[in-house]
Amino acid sequence: AGSLLAGGAGGSILDDGAGGDGAGAHYRPSHPGARAAYGRLLTLVSGRDYLGNQPAAVLHSACDEVLSVLKDGGLRDPERKGRVARLL
């Protein structure tokens, strides 16, 4: 069984859709721990309970939105949970 993180041409979905030209740029974790956490988030979002089999750009955009909600210091945890649930 292949990994959900496996991208085209032997790459990873973590590398897909993150163009360097600024158009469609997504969060790119640089620290190994952050990269692993982002990979788990992508796996969760791409699961059948959420967005399922979608193009990498859609999954990255959804993860970017989830991260922005999680990082919003003005929200309490129940509000974060509600917003993330509505996103997915």
N, C-alpha and C positions, 0 to 999 in steps of 0.2 A: 504494500500500500504506500502510495506517495504522500509526501508531506504537503499540507495545505499551504505551506510557505514556499514550495517549489515554484519558481517562475519559469518563464520560457527560456530556452537556450541554456539550461543548466543554472540559471540565475535564481534569485530569490524574489518573492513578491515584495520583500522589503526594498528591493532596488527598482521594481517596476513603477512607472508613472511618476517618478521623481525627477523630472527634467531639470537640467541645470540652467535653462534659459529663463527661469522665473515663472513661466507659464505652466500652471498645473503643479507648481512646487508644493511638496508636502513635507511634513515633519520628518526629519532624518536623524534618528538617534545616533550619536557618535560614541557614547560610552557603552561598553559591552553589556552592562546590566540594563541600561535603558533600551538597548537594541533587543535584548531578550524579552523584556516586558512589553515592548511595542509589538514584537512578534506574537506574543500570547494574545494581545488585544486584537491583532489582525485575525488570528485563528478563531477567536471567539466571535468576532463580528462576521466572519465569513461562514460561520456554522449555519446549519439549516434552521436553527431557532431564531436567527436574526436575519441577515441579508442574503445568506446563501451564496450561490455561485454567481458572482457579479464581476465585472471587469476590475482590474487592480485599481484604477483611478477612483472608482466608486468606493471601494473598500478603504482606500487611503483617505478619501474625503470624509467618510463616516468616522474613521479613527481620529482624524484631525478635529472634528466636531466634538467627539467624546472627550478628547484631551482638553479642549477649550472649556468645556463644562466642568471637568474635574479640577482644572487649575483656577477656576473662578473663585477667588477668595471671598466674594460677597455672598456666596451661597452656602447654606447648611447642607449636611449630608442628605437629609430627606429630599431637599430641593434638587440636589445633584442627581439623586436616584431617579426622580420623576422626569427630569429633563433628558437623561440618558435613555430611559425607557421610551419616551416619545420619539427620540431620534431613531431608535432601532425598531 
